Amino acid sequence: MKEVIQNIIQGLVLLLLLSLILKILFASKTTIRKKGLLVDVASSSIAFFDKGEALS
């Protein structure tokens, strides 16, 4: 059971990293302010860690 939870967490981390990379690439092509991107990244990271704590 522990391995399954670890696999799920690893999958979520990979998805989070992929989404951050896509956001950064998208932001560099548009006129989105970097501060807005940082806030978005921070809020999504906080949401992810909240989910991680809920699992444990």
PDB file of N, CA, C and O in Angstrom, chain B, residues numbered from 101:
ATOM      1  N   MET B 101       0.826  -1.207   0.000  1.00  0.00           N
ATOM      2  CA  MET B 101       0.000   0.000   0.000  1.00  0.00           C
ATOM      3  C   MET B 101       0.864   1.262   0.000  1.00  0.00           C
ATOM      4  O   MET B 101       0.536   2.248  -0.661  1.00  0.00           O
ATOM      5  N   LYS B 102       1.971   1.222   0.749  1.00  0.00           N
ATOM      6  CA  LYS B 102       2.860   2.376   0.807  1.00  0.00           C
ATOM      7  C   LYS B 102       3.450   2.674  -0.571  1.00  0.00           C
ATOM      8  O   LYS B 102       3.583   3.836  -0.955  1.00  0.00           O
ATOM      9  N   GLU B 103       3.806   1.617  -1.317  1.00  0.00           N
ATOM     10  CA  GLU B 103       4.378   1.800  -2.656  1.00  0.00           C
ATOM     11  C   GLU B 103       3.371   2.458  -3.593  1.00  0.00           C
ATOM     12  O   GLU B 103       3.734   3.299  -4.415  1.00  0.00           O
ATOM     13  N   VAL B 104       2.110   2.070  -3.463  1.00  0.00           N
ATOM     14  CA  VAL B 104       1.070   2.648  -4.314  1.00  0.00           C
ATOM     15  C   VAL B 104       0.954   4.150  -4.057  1.00  0.00           C
ATOM     16  O   VAL B 104       0.870   4.943  -4.995  1.00  0.00           O
ATOM     17  N   ILE B 105       0.949   4.532  -2.781  1.00  0.00           N
ATOM     18  CA  ILE B 105       0.854   5.952  -2.420  1.00  0.00           C
ATOM     19  C   ILE B 105       2.075   6.706  -2.943  1.00  0.00           C
ATOM     20  O   ILE B 105       1.944   7.821  -3.449  1.00  0.00           O
ATOM     21  N   GLN B 106       3.265   6.105  -2.823  1.00  0.00           N
ATOM     22  CA  GLN B 106       4.485   6.749  -3.325  1.00  0.00           C
ATOM     23  C   GLN B 106       4.407   6.938  -4.841  1.00  0.00           C
ATOM     24  O   GLN B 106       4.817   7.976  -5.360  1.00  0.00           O
ATOM     25  N   ASN B 107       3.882   5.938  -5.550  1.00  0.00           N
ATOM     26  CA  ASN B 107       3.747   6.047  -7.003  1.00  0.00           C
ATOM     27  C   ASN B 107       2.782   7.161  -7.375  1.00  0.00           C
ATOM     28  O   ASN B 107       3.032   7.911  -8.318  1.00  0.00           O
ATOM     29  N   ILE B 108       1.684   7.273  -6.640  1.00  0.00           N
ATOM     30  CA  ILE B 108       0.703   8.331  -6.894  1.00  0.00           C
ATOM     31  C   ILE B 108       1.338   9.697  -6.666  1.00  0.00           C
ATOM     32  O   ILE B 108       1.159  10.615  -7.467  1.00  0.00           O
ATOM     33  N   ILE B 109       2.087   9.827  -5.562  1.00  0.00           N
ATOM     34  CA  ILE B 109       2.741  11.104  -5.251  1.00  0.00           C
ATOM     35  C   ILE B 109       3.767  11.452  -6.322  1.00  0.00           C
ATOM     36  O   ILE B 109       3.844  12.602  -6.755  1.00  0.00           O
ATOM     37  N   GLN B 110       4.555  10.468  -6.755  1.00  0.00           N
ATOM     38  CA  GLN B 110       5.542  10.712  -7.815  1.00  0.00           C
ATOM     39  C   GLN B 110       4.846  11.157  -9.098  1.00  0.00           C
ATOM     40  O   GLN B 110       5.323  12.061  -9.784  1.00  0.00           O
ATOM     41  N   GLY B 111       3.726  10.528  -9.419  1.00  0.00           N
ATOM     42  CA  GLY B 111       2.961  10.909 -10.606  1.00  0.00           C
ATOM     43  C   GLY B 111       2.462  12.338 -10.505  1.00  0.00           C
ATOM     44  O   GLY B 111       2.517  13.092 -11.477  1.00  0.00           O
ATOM     45  N   LEU B 112       1.969  12.714  -9.317  1.00  0.00           N
ATOM     46  CA  LEU B 112       1.486  14.082  -9.115  1.00  0.00           C
ATOM     47  C   LEU B 112       2.622  15.091  -9.235  1.00  0.00           C
ATOM     48  O   LEU B 112       2.449  16.167  -9.807  1.00  0.00           O
ATOM     49  N   VAL B 113       3.784  14.738  -8.694  1.00  0.00           N
ATOM     50  CA  VAL B 113       4.953  15.624  -8.787  1.00  0.00           C
ATOM     51  C   VAL B 113       5.346  15.827 -10.249  1.00  0.00           C
ATOM     52  O   VAL B 113       5.623  16.951 -10.669  1.00  0.00           O
ATOM     53  N   LEU B 114       5.369  14.748 -11.019  1.00  0.00           N
ATOM     54  CA  LEU B 114       5.714  14.850 -12.442  1.00  0.00           C
ATOM     55  C   LEU B 114       4.706  15.715 -13.184  1.00  0.00           C
ATOM     56  O   LEU B 114       5.084  16.541 -14.015  1.00  0.00           O
ATOM     57  N   LEU B 115       3.413  15.526 -12.884  1.00  0.00           N
ATOM     58  CA  LEU B 115       2.390  16.340 -13.532  1.00  0.00           C
ATOM     59  C   LEU B 115       2.544  17.810 -13.157  1.00  0.00           C
ATOM     60  O   LEU B 115       2.389  18.693 -14.000  1.00  0.00           O
ATOM     61  N   LEU B 116       2.851  18.064 -11.886  1.00  0.00           N
ATOM     62  CA  LEU B 116       3.034  19.446 -11.418  1.00  0.00           C
ATOM     63  C   LEU B 116       4.217  20.092 -12.141  1.00  0.00           C
ATOM     64  O   LEU B 116       4.118  21.225 -12.613  1.00  0.00           O
ATOM     65  N   LEU B 117       5.340  19.365 -12.226  1.00  0.00           N
ATOM     66  CA  LEU B 117       6.520  19.900 -12.913  1.00  0.00           C
ATOM     67  C   LEU B 117       6.220  20.168 -14.382  1.00  0.00           C
ATOM     68  O   LEU B 117       6.629  21.193 -14.927  1.00  0.00           O
ATOM     69  N   LEU B 118       5.507  19.250 -15.018  1.00  0.00           N
ATOM     70  CA  LEU B 118       5.167  19.418 -16.428  1.00  0.00           C
ATOM     71  C   LEU B 118       4.285  20.645 -16.625  1.00  0.00           C
ATOM     72  O   LEU B 118       4.494  21.423 -17.556  1.00  0.00           O
ATOM     73  N   SER B 119       3.298  20.815 -15.748  1.00  0.00           N
ATOM     74  CA  SER B 119       2.408  21.964 -15.864  1.00  0.00           C
ATOM     75  C   SER B 119       3.164  23.274 -15.622  1.00  0.00           C
ATOM     76  O   SER B 119       2.883  24.282 -16.270  1.00  0.00           O
ATOM     77  N   LEU B 120       4.124  23.259 -14.687  1.00  0.00           N
ATOM     78  CA  LEU B 120       4.923  24.467 -14.438  1.00  0.00           C
ATOM     79  C   LEU B 120       5.763  24.818 -15.655  1.00  0.00           C
ATOM     80  O   LEU B 120       5.870  25.987 -16.025  1.00  0.00           O
ATOM     81  N   ILE B 121       6.367  23.797 -16.285  1.00  0.00           N
ATOM     82  CA  ILE B 121       7.172  24.030 -17.489  1.00  0.00           C
ATOM     83  C   ILE B 121       6.300  24.611 -18.598  1.00  0.00           C
ATOM     84  O   ILE B 121       6.697  25.562 -19.272  1.00  0.00           O
ATOM     85  N   LEU B 122       5.117  24.039 -18.785  1.00  0.00           N
ATOM     86  CA  LEU B 122       4.213  24.542 -19.819  1.00  0.00           C
ATOM     87  C   LEU B 122       3.773  25.965 -19.520  1.00  0.00           C
ATOM     88  O   LEU B 122       3.693  26.792 -20.429  1.00  0.00           O
ATOM     89  N   LYS B 123       3.485  26.263 -18.246  1.00  0.00           N
ATOM     90  CA  LYS B 123       3.087  27.629 -17.869  1.00  0.00           C
ATOM     91  C   LYS B 123       4.201  28.614 -18.165  1.00  0.00           C
ATOM     92  O   LYS B 123       3.951  29.705 -18.679  1.00  0.00           O
ATOM     93  N   ILE B 124       5.448  28.232 -17.838  1.00  0.00           N
ATOM     94  CA  ILE B 124       6.590  29.120 -18.067  1.00  0.00           C
ATOM     95  C   ILE B 124       6.787  29.358 -19.569  1.00  0.00           C
ATOM     96  O   ILE B 124       7.031  30.485 -19.999  1.00  0.00           O
ATOM     97  N   LEU B 125       6.681  28.289 -20.356  1.00  0.00           N
ATOM     98  CA  LEU B 125       6.829  28.428 -21.810  1.00  0.00           C
ATOM     99  C   LEU B 125       5.713  29.297 -22.377  1.00  0.00           C
ATOM    100  O   LEU B 125       5.956  30.153 -23.228  1.00  0.00           O
ATOM    101  N   PHE B 126       4.489  29.074 -21.904  1.00  0.00           N
ATOM    102  CA  PHE B 126       3.342  29.850 -22.371  1.00  0.00           C
ATOM    103  C   PHE B 126       3.488  31.318 -21.977  1.00  0.00           C
ATOM    104  O   PHE B 126       3.209  32.214 -22.774  1.00  0.00           O
ATOM    105  N   ALA B 127       3.930  31.557 -20.735  1.00  0.00           N
ATOM    106  CA  ALA B 127       4.078  32.925 -20.243  1.00  0.00           C
ATOM    107  C   ALA B 127       5.153  33.686 -21.012  1.00  0.00           C
ATOM    108  O   ALA B 127       5.035  34.893 -21.225  1.00  0.00           O
ATOM    109  N   SER B 128       6.205  32.975 -21.429  1.00  0.00           N
ATOM    110  CA  SER B 128       7.288  33.643 -22.155  1.00  0.00           C
ATOM    111  C   SER B 128       6.835  34.085 -23.551  1.00  0.00           C
ATOM    112  O   SER B 128       7.426  34.991 -24.138  1.00  0.00           O
ATOM    113  N   LYS B 129       5.781  33.443 -24.081  1.00  0.00           N
ATOM    114  CA  LYS B 129       5.286  33.800 -25.415  1.00  0.00           C
ATOM    115  C   LYS B 129       4.181  34.853 -25.361  1.00  0.00           C
ATOM    116  O   LYS B 129       3.801  35.411 -26.391  1.00  0.00           O
ATOM    117  N   THR B 130       3.665  35.125 -24.157  1.00  0.00           N
ATOM    118  CA  THR B 130       2.586  36.098 -24.023  1.00  0.00           C
ATOM    119  C   THR B 130       3.039  37.246 -23.137  1.00  0.00           C
ATOM    120  O   THR B 130       4.189  37.291 -22.699  1.00  0.00           O
ATOM    121  N   THR B 131       2.137  38.162 -22.879  1.00  0.00           N
ATOM    122  CA  THR B 131       2.498  39.338 -22.079  1.00  0.00           C
ATOM    123  C   THR B 131       2.059  39.184 -20.625  1.00  0.00           C
ATOM    124  O   THR B 131       1.844  40.177 -19.930  1.00  0.00           O
ATOM    125  N   ILE B 132       1.926  37.937 -20.164  1.00  0.00           N
ATOM    126  CA  ILE B 132       1.580  37.708 -18.761  1.00  0.00           C
ATOM    127  C   ILE B 132       2.739  38.201 -17.901  1.00  0.00           C
ATOM    128  O   ILE B 132       3.903  37.943 -18.210  1.00  0.00           O
ATOM    129  N   ARG B 133       2.418  38.905 -16.832  1.00  0.00           N
ATOM    130  CA  ARG B 133       3.471  39.394 -15.929  1.00  0.00           C
ATOM    131  C   ARG B 133       4.075  38.233 -15.161  1.00  0.00           C
ATOM    132  O   ARG B 133       3.371  37.293 -14.791  1.00  0.00           O
ATOM    133  N   LYS B 134       5.377  38.294 -14.920  1.00  0.00           N
ATOM    134  CA  LYS B 134       6.061  37.219 -14.206  1.00  0.00           C
ATOM    135  C   LYS B 134       5.585  37.093 -12.765  1.00  0.00           C
ATOM    136  O   LYS B 134       5.550  35.992 -12.215  1.00  0.00           O
ATOM    137  N   LYS B 135       5.215  38.220 -12.148  1.00  0.00           N
ATOM    138  CA  LYS B 135       4.702  38.163 -10.773  1.00  0.00           C
ATOM    139  C   LYS B 135       3.435  37.316 -10.718  1.00  0.00           C
ATOM    140  O   LYS B 135       3.253  36.521  -9.796  1.00  0.00           O
ATOM    141  N   GLY B 136       2.570  37.487 -11.698  1.00  0.00           N
ATOM    142  CA  GLY B 136       1.339  36.709 -11.765  1.00  0.00           C
ATOM    143  C   GLY B 136       1.645  35.223 -11.901  1.00  0.00           C
ATOM    144  O   GLY B 136       0.987  34.392 -11.275  1.00  0.00           O
ATOM    145  N   LEU B 137       2.641  34.888 -12.715  1.00  0.00           N
ATOM    146  CA  LEU B 137       3.043  33.490 -12.899  1.00  0.00           C
ATOM    147  C   LEU B 137       3.572  32.913 -11.590  1.00  0.00           C
ATOM    148  O   LEU B 137       3.243  31.785 -11.221  1.00  0.00           O
ATOM    149  N   LEU B 138       4.407  33.709 -10.882  1.00  0.00           N
ATOM    150  CA  LEU B 138       4.961  33.234  -9.614  1.00  0.00           C
ATOM    151  C   LEU B 138       3.856  32.973  -8.595  1.00  0.00           C
ATOM    152  O   LEU B 138       3.903  31.979  -7.870  1.00  0.00           O
ATOM    153  N   VAL B 139       2.875  33.847  -8.538  1.00  0.00           N
ATOM    154  CA  VAL B 139       1.751  33.665  -7.610  1.00  0.00           C
ATOM    155  C   VAL B 139       0.999  32.390  -7.979  1.00  0.00           C
ATOM    156  O   VAL B 139       0.620  31.608  -7.107  1.00  0.00           O
ATOM    157  N   ASP B 140       0.787  32.187  -9.281  1.00  0.00           N
ATOM    158  CA  ASP B 140       0.082  31.002  -9.761  1.00  0.00           C
ATOM    159  C   ASP B 140       0.853  29.734  -9.399  1.00  0.00           C
ATOM    160  O   ASP B 140       0.264  28.756  -8.938  1.00  0.00           O
ATOM    161  N   VAL B 141       2.163  29.753  -9.606  1.00  0.00           N
ATOM    162  CA  VAL B 141       3.018  28.610  -9.278  1.00  0.00           C
ATOM    163  C   VAL B 141       2.988  28.343  -7.776  1.00  0.00           C
ATOM    164  O   VAL B 141       2.876  27.194  -7.346  1.00  0.00           O
ATOM    165  N   ALA B 142       3.087  29.405  -6.983  1.00  0.00           N
ATOM    166  CA  ALA B 142       3.083  29.252  -5.527  1.00  0.00           C
ATOM    167  C   ALA B 142       1.758  28.672  -5.046  1.00  0.00           C
ATOM    168  O   ALA B 142       1.748  27.776  -4.201  1.00  0.00           O
ATOM    169  N   SER B 143       0.646  29.167  -5.569  1.00  0.00           N
ATOM    170  CA  SER B 143      -0.660  28.678  -5.128  1.00  0.00           C
ATOM    171  C   SER B 143      -0.872  27.225  -5.546  1.00  0.00           C
ATOM    172  O   SER B 143      -1.448  26.444  -4.789  1.00  0.00           O
ATOM    173  N   SER B 144      -0.411  26.849  -6.747  1.00  0.00           N
ATOM    174  CA  SER B 144      -0.564  25.461  -7.180  1.00  0.00           C
ATOM    175  C   SER B 144       0.339  24.540  -6.361  1.00  0.00           C
ATOM    176  O   SER B 144      -0.027  23.398  -6.081  1.00  0.00           O
ATOM    177  N   SER B 145       1.521  25.036  -5.976  1.00  0.00           N
ATOM    178  CA  SER B 145       2.420  24.241  -5.131  1.00  0.00           C
ATOM    179  C   SER B 145       1.816  24.036  -3.751  1.00  0.00           C
ATOM    180  O   SER B 145       1.881  22.937  -3.200  1.00  0.00           O
ATOM    181  N   ILE B 146       1.224  25.096  -3.185  1.00  0.00           N
ATOM    182  CA  ILE B 146       0.589  24.996  -1.871  1.00  0.00           C
ATOM    183  C   ILE B 146      -0.568  23.999  -1.939  1.00  0.00           C
ATOM    184  O   ILE B 146      -0.726  23.169  -1.044  1.00  0.00           O
ATOM    185  N   ALA B 147      -1.369  24.078  -2.987  1.00  0.00           N
ATOM    186  CA  ALA B 147      -2.497  23.157  -3.151  1.00  0.00           C
ATOM    187  C   ALA B 147      -1.991  21.719  -3.242  1.00  0.00           C
ATOM    188  O   ALA B 147      -2.594  20.806  -2.677  1.00  0.00           O
ATOM    189  N   PHE B 148      -0.878  21.520  -3.957  1.00  0.00           N
ATOM    190  CA  PHE B 148      -0.304  20.177  -4.103  1.00  0.00           C
ATOM    191  C   PHE B 148       0.152  19.633  -2.752  1.00  0.00           C
ATOM    192  O   PHE B 148      -0.114  18.479  -2.417  1.00  0.00           O
ATOM    193  N   PHE B 149       0.846  20.477  -1.977  1.00  0.00           N
ATOM    194  CA  PHE B 149       1.342  20.017  -0.682  1.00  0.00           C
ATOM    195  C   PHE B 149       0.197  19.746   0.284  1.00  0.00           C
ATOM    196  O   PHE B 149       0.299  18.852   1.124  1.00  0.00           O
ATOM    197  N   ASP B 150      -0.888  20.501   0.181  1.00  0.00           N
ATOM    198  CA  ASP B 150      -2.069  20.238   1.009  1.00  0.00           C
ATOM    199  C   ASP B 150      -2.621  18.850   0.693  1.00  0.00           C
ATOM    200  O   ASP B 150      -3.000  18.109   1.599  1.00  0.00           O
ATOM    201  N   LYS B 151      -2.665  18.501  -0.587  1.00  0.00           N
ATOM    202  CA  LYS B 151      -3.135  17.173  -0.995  1.00  0.00           C
ATOM    203  C   LYS B 151      -2.202  16.090  -0.471  1.00  0.00           C
ATOM    204  O   LYS B 151      -2.655  15.037  -0.022  1.00  0.00           O
ATOM    205  N   GLY B 152      -0.900  16.350  -0.528  1.00  0.00           N
ATOM    206  CA  GLY B 152       0.094  15.392  -0.049  1.00  0.00           C
ATOM    207  C   GLY B 152      -0.060  15.125   1.434  1.00  0.00           C
ATOM    208  O   GLY B 152       0.071  13.986   1.882  1.00  0.00           O
ATOM    209  N   GLU B 153      -0.340  16.180   2.207  1.00  0.00           N
ATOM    210  CA  GLU B 153      -0.515  16.015   3.654  1.00  0.00           C
ATOM    211  C   GLU B 153      -1.811  15.260   3.946  1.00  0.00           C
ATOM    212  O   GLU B 153      -1.894  14.509   4.918  1.00  0.00           O
ATOM    213  N   ALA B 154      -2.808  15.462   3.109  1.00  0.00           N
ATOM    214  CA  ALA B 154      -4.081  14.763   3.307  1.00  0.00           C
ATOM    215  C   ALA B 154      -3.896  13.251   3.108  1.00  0.00           C
ATOM    216  O   ALA B 154      -4.562  12.452   3.768  1.00  0.00           O
ATOM    217  N   LEU B 155      -2.990  12.861   2.197  1.00  0.00           N
ATOM    218  CA  LEU B 155      -2.735  11.437   1.948  1.00  0.00           C
ATOM    219  C   LEU B 155      -2.028  10.769   3.118  1.00  0.00           C
ATOM    220  O   LEU B 155      -2.300   9.613   3.440  1.00  0.00           O
ATOM    221  N   SER B 156      -1.126  11.499   3.750  1.00  0.00           N
ATOM    222  CA  SER B 156      -0.324  10.905   4.820  1.00  0.00           C
ATOM    223  C   SER B 156      -1.068  10.813   6.148  1.00  0.00           C
ATOM    224  O   SER B 156      -0.512  10.333   7.136  1.00  0.00           O
TER     225      SER B 156
END
